[in-house]
Amino acid sequence: MILDGRDASAIAAAAKAIVDGELVGLPTETVYGLAADADNATAIAKIFAAKGRPADHPLIVHVSDAGSVAHFASDVPDFARALIQTFWPGPLTLILPRQSGVAAAAAGGQDSIGLRCPSHPVAQALLKACRVGGTKPVWGIAAPSANLFGRVSPTTAQHVQDEFGDSLLVVDGGACSVGIESTIIDCTRGVPVLLRPGAVTREQVQAACGVAVLSNEAMEALDKTAPRASGTLESHYAPKAKVRLMDAKALQTALDLLGRDADAKGGAPVIATYSRVVLRTPSATVLRRRMPDDAAATAQQLFAVLRAFDAQGVRLIWIESPPDTPEWDGVRDRLLRSAAG
């Protein structure tokens, strides 16, 4: 059931469901989440079951403001406070030491927890309604992407309903403005460590906190105690079709060779392309979608494009590799993990 997030009654119904231990499809600026009370272990188990997600794979907890951090985190380093001040609300998740006895199931049993303050007005309205909607406040909402584990994340309410059916209450907040999941910074190892790129770039994080941001690979060479984090498996965000990345020249060469393949000369589409360059295609049965030249615009539409290609039944998706510049890091990360699926 999809409810209009602009309607106060929809927010009230969703808040009641969360307080009562049920799941809700939640819009954020990044992607839609499958949401539950972060402190309710029974509700958290429903998330893992619905997604088919391993119970030791941690969930990101969404909070309404910086004041909620103390409920979940036992320590907030100064550089993390600077990041909160600069980027919250927004698409940045911080991994912090977890308070003992709090949200253990949502944290996948780890002694750390991922926290984010979303900027989407519907998410904010629901978080605030949950704080006052029951006999005890809901301090945060765990909300991994509202899709089956490892598959393409949803960026519209209809995507969520397509994934989980009519029985799930989904609050419609429109298409997500960012379109890929948040940047994740580990703050548990004394310095900021980038676990997952996103709309907030490594350079922006470094400028905001005044501390060099290390890659997880570099940090693991010194310290192998990195916490697990959402969306960091080698294979993730994968459509049903096989994704292949290549540069523009290789992509055009592959299409030229395809022209000799009888399988592509008629019938249902077999291959889809997503590229910044304009390509010559050998057949009308090759679906084409132009990738924007801007990284943010590409991120906003990326998952919707992959889902649309799947819906059209293609078997292969050939994508032009994004530029090797910092603003494209989040898109590149998602495409590499999609191609590993």
HUSULWO-V942138 format. One record per residue. RES is the residue in one letter. SS is DSSP state (hx for helix, st for strand, lp for the rest). OMEGA is omega in whole degrees, -180 to 180 (* if undefined). D_FIRST is the distance of its C-alpha to the first C-alpha in Angstrom with 1 decimal. Layout:
BEGIN
RES,SS,OMEGA,D_FIRST + RES,SS,OMEGA,D_FIRST
END
This chain:
BEGIN
M,lp,180,0.0 + I,st,178,3.8 + L,st,-179,6.5 + D,st,-177,10.1 + G,lp,177,12.3 + R,lp,-178,15.3 + D,lp,-179,14.3 + A,hx,180,16.0 + S,hx,177,13.8 + A,hx,177,10.8 + I,hx,180,13.4 + A,hx,180,14.6 + A,hx,179,11.5 + A,hx,178,11.1 + A,hx,178,14.9 + K,hx,179,15.0 + A,hx,179,12.7 + I,hx,-180,15.1 + V,hx,-179,18.1 + D,lp,177,17.3 + G,lp,180,17.3 + E,lp,179,13.7 + L,lp,-179,12.1 + V,st,171,10.0 + G,st,-170,9.6 + L,st,175,12.4 + P,lp,168,14.2 + T,lp,179,17.9 + E,lp,-179,20.8 + T,lp,175,21.4 + V,lp,174,18.3 + Y,lp,180,14.7 + G,st,172,15.1 + L,st,-161,13.8 + A,st,174,14.8 + A,st,177,16.6 + D,st,-175,19.7 + A,lp,-179,22.6 + D,lp,-178,25.0 + N,lp,-175,23.1 + A,hx,180,24.4 + T,hx,178,22.3 + A,hx,179,19.0 + I,hx,178,20.6 + A,hx,178,21.4 + K,hx,177,17.8 + I,hx,-179,17.4 + F,hx,-179,20.6 + A,hx,-178,19.6 + A,hx,-178,16.2 + K,hx,-170,18.0 + G,lp,-174,21.2 + R,lp,177,23.0 + P,lp,-174,26.4 + A,lp,177,26.5 + D,lp,178,29.5 + H,lp,-167,27.7 + P,lp,178,27.0 + L,lp,174,23.9 + I,st,179,24.2 + V,st,180,23.7 + H,st,-180,22.6 + V,lp,-175,24.5 + S,lp,-178,24.7 + D,lp,-179,28.4 + A,hx,180,31.6 + G,hx,-180,32.4 + S,hx,-175,29.8 + V,hx,-175,31.6 + A,hx,178,34.3 + H,hx,-174,32.0 + F,hx,-172,31.2 + A,st,180,34.3 + S,st,-180,37.9 + D,st,177,39.5 + V,lp,-180,38.8 + P,lp,-179,41.6 + D,hx,-179,42.9 + F,hx,177,41.7 + A,hx,176,38.2 + R,hx,178,38.5 + A,hx,179,39.7 + L,hx,176,36.6 + I,hx,-178,34.3 + Q,hx,-176,36.3 + T,hx,-167,36.1 + F,hx,178,32.7 + W,lp,-10,30.3 + P,lp,-180,27.8 + G,lp,-170,27.2 + P,lp,177,26.7 + L,st,177,29.3 + T,st,177,28.9 + L,st,173,32.0 + I,st,-175,33.0 + L,st,175,34.9 + P,st,-175,36.7 + R,st,172,34.4 + Q,lp,178,35.4 + S,lp,177,36.5 + G,lp,-178,34.1 + V,lp,170,31.1 + A,lp,-178,27.9 + A,lp,-179,29.9 + A,lp,179,27.0 + A,lp,-180,25.1 + A,lp,-179,28.5 + G,lp,179,28.9 + G,lp,-179,32.0 + Q,lp,176,33.8 + D,lp,174,35.9 + S,st,-180,34.2 + I,st,177,30.7 + G,st,-178,28.9 + L,st,177,27.9 + R,st,175,26.3 + C,lp,-176,25.6 + P,lp,180,23.0 + S,lp,-176,23.8 + H,lp,-177,20.4 + P,hx,179,20.2 + V,hx,177,16.5 + A,hx,179,17.4 + Q,hx,180,20.5 + A,hx,-180,19.0 + L,hx,178,16.7 + L,hx,-179,19.8 + K,hx,178,22.0 + A,hx,-180,19.8 + C,hx,-180,19.7 + R,hx,-176,23.5 + V,hx,-169,24.0 + G,lp,-178,21.1 + G,lp,-180,22.7 + T,lp,172,26.1 + K,lp,-175,26.7 + P,lp,170,25.5 + V,lp,-173,23.1 + W,lp,180,25.3 + G,lp,-179,23.2 + I,st,173,19.9 + A,st,-175,20.3 + A,st,170,18.0 + P,st,-179,19.2 + S,st,-173,17.7 + A,lp,179,14.2 + N,lp,174,15.8 + L,lp,-172,18.1 + F,lp,177,21.4 + G,lp,-176,23.8 + R,st,-176,21.6 + V,lp,-179,20.8 + S,lp,-179,18.9 + P,lp,178,15.8 + T,lp,172,16.5 + T,lp,177,13.5 + A,hx,-180,9.7 + Q,hx,176,9.9 + H,hx,-179,12.3 + V,hx,179,10.1 + Q,hx,177,7.6 + D,hx,-176,10.9 + E,hx,-170,12.3 + F,hx,176,10.2 + G,lp,-173,8.0 + D,lp,-174,4.9 + S,lp,180,6.1 + L,lp,174,6.0 + L,st,180,4.9 + V,st,177,6.0 + V,st,-175,8.5 + D,st,176,9.9 + G,lp,-178,13.7 + G,lp,178,15.0 + A,lp,-178,17.0 + C,lp,-175,18.8 + S,lp,179,22.3 + V,lp,170,24.2 + G,lp,172,22.3 + I,lp,-174,24.0 + E,lp,-174,24.0 + S,lp,166,26.4 + T,st,177,30.1 + I,st,177,31.1 + I,st,176,34.5 + D,st,-179,36.1 + C,lp,-175,38.1 + T,lp,-172,39.4 + R,lp,174,42.6 + G,lp,177,44.6 + V,lp,177,43.7 + P,lp,-179,40.5 + V,st,-180,39.4 + L,st,177,36.9 + L,st,180,34.6 + R,st,177,32.1 + P,lp,179,32.6 + G,lp,-177,30.1 + A,lp,175,30.2 + V,lp,-173,32.7 + T,lp,177,35.8 + R,hx,-179,38.4 + E,hx,178,40.9 + Q,hx,178,38.8 + V,hx,-178,38.4 + Q,hx,180,42.1 + A,hx,-176,43.1 + A,hx,-174,40.9 + C,hx,178,42.2 + G,lp,180,45.7 + V,lp,179,45.6 + A,lp,179,45.7 + V,lp,-179,42.4 + L,st,171,43.2 + S,st,179,41.3 + N,hx,-180,40.1 + E,hx,179,42.6 + A,hx,-179,45.5 + M,hx,-179,44.6 + E,hx,176,44.2 + A,hx,179,47.8 + L,hx,-172,48.9 + D,lp,-175,46.3 + K,lp,-177,44.1 + T,lp,-178,42.0 + A,lp,176,39.0 + P,lp,171,35.7 + R,lp,-179,32.9 + A,lp,-179,30.2 + S,lp,170,26.8 + G,lp,-178,26.9 + T,lp,175,30.6 + L,lp,-178,31.0 + E,lp,178,33.1 + S,lp,-178,30.5 + H,lp,175,27.0 + Y,lp,-170,24.5 + A,st,170,25.6 + P,lp,177,24.2 + K,lp,178,25.1 + A,lp,177,28.0 + K,st,-180,31.1 + V,st,175,31.6 + R,st,177,35.2 + L,st,176,36.5 + M,st,178,39.9 + D,lp,-173,41.9 + A,hx,-179,42.2 + K,hx,179,45.5 + A,hx,180,44.4 + L,hx,178,41.2 + Q,hx,177,43.4 + T,hx,179,45.8 + A,hx,178,43.1 + L,hx,178,42.0 + D,hx,178,45.6 + L,hx,-179,46.1 + L,hx,-179,42.9 + G,lp,179,44.7 + R,lp,-175,47.0 + D,lp,-177,44.2 + A,hx,-178,43.8 + D,hx,-177,40.3 + A,hx,-173,39.2 + K,lp,178,41.2 + G,lp,178,38.9 + G,lp,-175,35.7 + A,lp,178,32.3 + P,lp,180,32.1 + V,lp,-173,33.2 + I,st,172,33.4 + A,st,177,31.6 + T,st,178,33.3 + Y,st,-171,32.2 + S,st,176,35.3 + R,lp,179,36.9 + V,lp,175,40.0 + V,lp,-173,40.2 + L,lp,168,40.8 + R,lp,-180,42.7 + T,lp,-174,40.7 + P,lp,-171,42.5 + S,lp,176,40.0 + A,lp,-180,37.2 + T,lp,171,35.2 + V,lp,180,34.9 + L,st,-178,31.8 + R,st,174,32.6 + R,st,-178,30.8 + R,st,175,32.8 + M,lp,177,32.3 + P,lp,176,32.9 + D,lp,-178,36.2 + D,lp,-177,34.5 + A,hx,-178,33.0 + A,hx,179,30.3 + A,hx,177,29.1 + T,hx,179,29.1 + A,hx,-176,27.1 + Q,hx,-175,24.5 + Q,hx,-168,24.0 + L,hx,-175,25.1 + F,hx,177,22.0 + A,hx,178,20.4 + V,hx,180,23.7 + L,hx,179,23.8 + R,hx,-180,20.4 + A,hx,177,21.5 + F,hx,177,24.8 + D,hx,-178,23.1 + A,hx,179,21.1 + Q,lp,169,24.4 + G,lp,180,26.0 + V,lp,180,28.8 + R,lp,-178,30.7 + L,st,174,32.2 + I,st,-180,31.3 + W,st,-172,34.5 + I,st,175,34.1 + E,st,180,36.9 + S,lp,-180,37.5 + P,lp,178,36.8 + P,lp,-179,39.8 + D,lp,179,41.3 + T,lp,-171,40.9 + P,hx,-176,39.1 + E,hx,179,36.4 + W,hx,-174,35.2 + D,hx,-179,35.2 + G,hx,178,31.4 + V,hx,-180,30.8 + R,hx,179,33.7 + D,hx,-178,32.4 + R,hx,-179,29.0 + L,hx,178,30.8 + L,hx,179,33.4 + R,hx,176,30.9 + S,hx,-178,28.9 + A,hx,178,32.3 + A,lp,-176,33.1 + G,lp,*,30.2
END
